[in-house]
Amino acid sequence: DVPDDAPTLGNLDGTYAAEDIESDTVLFTEHGMPDCELHRSKDDPNCRLVELEDESGDSYMAIVSSRVIKAGEFFTLEDSDDEDDSGLDP
């Protein structure tokens, strides 16, 4: 018998910060993005999807920290109810 207030343990797939990360840091780009899905957060996302330009003017997508991310914290994107929302900055 397990008490009702016993902690629940489980495995959680995701990508997390190995060390503290400053706000507005490019975490990865579409060219080197890990093969994983980022967690979603309605309350406190720590990343955003942005469109950047390289030196030649070509655009590419990147995941950028939207606030300080502490070591061990999972990377999260804002949860959206709109499937067509690209998450791009205007």
GROMACS elastic network, one bead per residue, 0.5 to 0.9 nm:
[ bonds ]
;  ai    aj funct       b0    kb
    2     5     6  0.83814   500
    2     6     6  0.66696   500
    3     6     6  0.53668   500
    4     7     6  0.85807   500
    5     8     6  0.88506   500
   13    36     6  0.84349   500
   13    37     6  0.87266   500
   13    39     6  0.89736   500
   14    36     6  0.69443   500
   14    37     6  0.70245   500
   14    38     6  0.63199   500
   14    39     6  0.68927   500
   14    74     6  0.66184   500
   14    75     6  0.76264   500
   15    34     6  0.85662   500
   15    36     6  0.75714   500
   15    37     6  0.83252   500
   15    38     6  0.69049   500
   15    39     6  0.84703   500
   15    73     6  0.86102   500
   15    74     6  0.57087   500
   15    75     6  0.59507   500
   15    76     6  0.88162   500
   16    19     6  0.89076   500
   16    71     6  0.75721   500
   16    72     6  0.57082   500
   16    73     6  0.53584   500
   16    75     6  0.53725   500
   16    76     6  0.89287   500
   17    20     6  0.66743   500
   17    21     6  0.72089   500
   17    69     6  0.70202   500
   17    70     6  0.68147   500
   17    72     6  0.52569   500
   17    73     6  0.57028   500
   17    74     6  0.64158   500
   17    75     6  0.70581   500
   18    21     6  0.87446   500
   18    70     6  0.85125   500
   18    71     6  0.52407   500
   18    72     6  0.59893   500
   18    73     6  0.83386   500
   19    69     6  0.83454   500
   19    70     6  0.66672   500
   19    72     6  0.71434   500
   20    68     6  0.72736   500
   20    69     6  0.56949   500
   20    72     6  0.82809   500
   20    73     6  0.88618   500
   21    24     6  0.89114   500
   21    25     6  0.71332   500
   21    27     6  0.89229   500
   21    65     6  0.76642   500
   21    67     6  0.83902   500
   21    68     6  0.56760   500
   21    69     6  0.50568   500
   21    70     6  0.64434   500
   21    71     6  0.75112   500
   22    25     6  0.60855   500
   22    65     6  0.72784   500
   22    66     6  0.87045   500
   22    67     6  0.67719   500
   22    69     6  0.66283   500
   22    70     6  0.87586   500
   23    46     6  0.86988   500
   23    64     6  0.80098   500
   23    65     6  0.52269   500
   23    66     6  0.53975   500
   23    69     6  0.74251   500
   24    27     6  0.89556   500
   24    47     6  0.88087   500
   24    64     6  0.57658   500
   24    66     6  0.56759   500
   24    67     6  0.69012   500
   24    68     6  0.83736   500
   25    63     6  0.85991   500
   25    64     6  0.54024   500
   25    65     6  0.52864   500
   25    66     6  0.80010   500
   25    67     6  0.88926   500
   26    29     6  0.74661   500
   26    62     6  0.67747   500
   26    63     6  0.60650   500
   26    65     6  0.65830   500
   27    33     6  0.88269   500
   27    47     6  0.87311   500
   27    62     6  0.74759   500
   27    63     6  0.56395   500
   27    64     6  0.54492   500
   27    65     6  0.67883   500
   28    31     6  0.79470   500
   28    32     6  0.61621   500
   28    33     6  0.55438   500
   28    34     6  0.80921   500
   28    61     6  0.89088   500
   28    62     6  0.57936   500
   28    63     6  0.55815   500
   28    64     6  0.73914   500
   29    32     6  0.54845   500
   29    33     6  0.55565   500
   29    60     6  0.73767   500
   29    61     6  0.58682   500
   29    63     6  0.62523   500
   29    64     6  0.87825   500
   30    33     6  0.51544   500
   30    34     6  0.88123   500
   30    60     6  0.67029   500
   30    61     6  0.54451   500
   30    62     6  0.59142   500
   30    63     6  0.83186   500
   31    60     6  0.82920   500
   31    61     6  0.85030   500
   31    62     6  0.87500   500
   33    36     6  0.83186   500
   33    62     6  0.83566   500
   33    63     6  0.86426   500
   34    37     6  0.85888   500
   38    74     6  0.82743   500
   38    75     6  0.63201   500
   38    76     6  0.57190   500
   38    77     6  0.66475   500
   39    45     6  0.89192   500
   39    74     6  0.75080   500
   39    75     6  0.66694   500
   39    77     6  0.63648   500
   39    78     6  0.87015   500
   39    79     6  0.85705   500
   40    45     6  0.70810   500
   40    75     6  0.86028   500
   40    76     6  0.51545   500
   40    78     6  0.55907   500
   40    80     6  0.83423   500
   41    44     6  0.58210   500
   41    45     6  0.50543   500
   41    46     6  0.84679   500
   41    76     6  0.60213   500
   41    77     6  0.60516   500
   41    78     6  0.51109   500
   41    79     6  0.51031   500
   41    80     6  0.88137   500
   42    45     6  0.67194   500
   42    77     6  0.84331   500
   42    78     6  0.56649   500
   42    79     6  0.50018   500
   42    80     6  0.76742   500
   43    78     6  0.80276   500
   43    79     6  0.85947   500
   44    76     6  0.81425   500
   44    77     6  0.86954   500
   44    78     6  0.76255   500
   45    48     6  0.78825   500
   45    66     6  0.77374   500
   45    67     6  0.85762   500
   45    75     6  0.78180   500
   45    76     6  0.50614   500
   45    77     6  0.51118   500
   45    78     6  0.50801   500
   45    79     6  0.79726   500
   46    64     6  0.85586   500
   46    65     6  0.57658   500
   46    66     6  0.51863   500
   46    67     6  0.56509   500
   46    68     6  0.74976   500
   46    69     6  0.66569   500
   46    74     6  0.85883   500
   46    75     6  0.62883   500
   46    76     6  0.54771   500
   46    77     6  0.64489   500
   46    78     6  0.79391   500
   47    63     6  0.64073   500
   47    64     6  0.54628   500
   47    67     6  0.74086   500
   47    69     6  0.89208   500
   47    75     6  0.64474   500
   47    76     6  0.57061   500
   47    77     6  0.51443   500
   47    78     6  0.74909   500
   48    62     6  0.82834   500
   48    63     6  0.56622   500
   48    64     6  0.54723   500
   48    65     6  0.64334   500
   48    66     6  0.61400   500
   48    76     6  0.82093   500
   48    77     6  0.57719   500
   48    78     6  0.71636   500
   48    87     6  0.70488   500
   48    88     6  0.80907   500
   48    89     6  0.86122   500
   49    61     6  0.69135   500
   49    62     6  0.57979   500
   49    64     6  0.64776   500
   49    77     6  0.77879   500
   49    86     6  0.80019   500
   49    87     6  0.56481   500
   49    88     6  0.59174   500
   49    89     6  0.76752   500
   50    60     6  0.84369   500
   50    61     6  0.57651   500
   50    62     6  0.54277   500
   50    63     6  0.63567   500
   50    64     6  0.70424   500
   50    87     6  0.72076   500
   50    88     6  0.51494   500
   50    89     6  0.58223   500
   51    59     6  0.64111   500
   51    60     6  0.56364   500
   51    62     6  0.62931   500
   51    63     6  0.88995   500
   51    88     6  0.64822   500
   51    89     6  0.72665   500
   52    58     6  0.83028   500
   52    59     6  0.54335   500
   52    60     6  0.54446   500
   52    61     6  0.61682   500
   52    62     6  0.69719   500
   53    56     6  0.77319   500
   53    57     6  0.54316   500
   53    58     6  0.54242   500
   53    60     6  0.62503   500
   53    61     6  0.87312   500
   54    57     6  0.53768   500
   54    58     6  0.55692   500
   54    59     6  0.63810   500
   54    60     6  0.76914   500
   55    58     6  0.74881   500
   56    59     6  0.88910   500
   61    88     6  0.89052   500
   63    77     6  0.89281   500
   65    68     6  0.71027   500
   65    69     6  0.73375   500
   65    75     6  0.84054   500
   66    69     6  0.85431   500
   69    72     6  0.85188   500
   69    73     6  0.64980   500
   69    74     6  0.84783   500
   69    75     6  0.80666   500
   70    73     6  0.56452   500
   70    74     6  0.89446   500
   71    74     6  0.86861   500
   73    76     6  0.89033   500
   76    79     6  0.86424   500
   77    87     6  0.89636   500
   78    87     6  0.82679   500
   79    82     6  0.89840   500
   80    83     6  0.70903   500
   80    85     6  0.71335   500
   80    87     6  0.86527   500
   81    84     6  0.89368   500
   81    85     6  0.83170   500
   82    85     6  0.53662   500
   82    86     6  0.89316   500
   83    86     6  0.81138   500
   85    88     6  0.80219   500
   86    89     6  0.89347   500
